[in-house]
Amino acid sequence: MWFYDEERIWGEVQAFRREAHSLENKHLQLRVALRDAEAALRSEPENEELKLRVEQLKKRLEELDRQAPWISYLVPLEVLLWTDPHG
């Protein structure tokens, strides 16, 4: 029997994906906005408004990472939680 054959476990996987999807989208939007703001700041290093924007975006990313630290993992959390172990 495969791990995903158990209906209860598959339901938990689907529930996690639904909850995580909005957080992942928010994280991606923040990272893209930060990348763009840092690029703009490189072209205008004296711009105080851009400096403030970069600081705010970094702070929001840190807050999101504290709320859901798995968002920045190199290996997706789903793989760590619900795949078969090696061996």
Helices and strands as residue ranges (DSSP letters): G 3-5, H 7-43, H 48-67, G 69-72, H 77-82
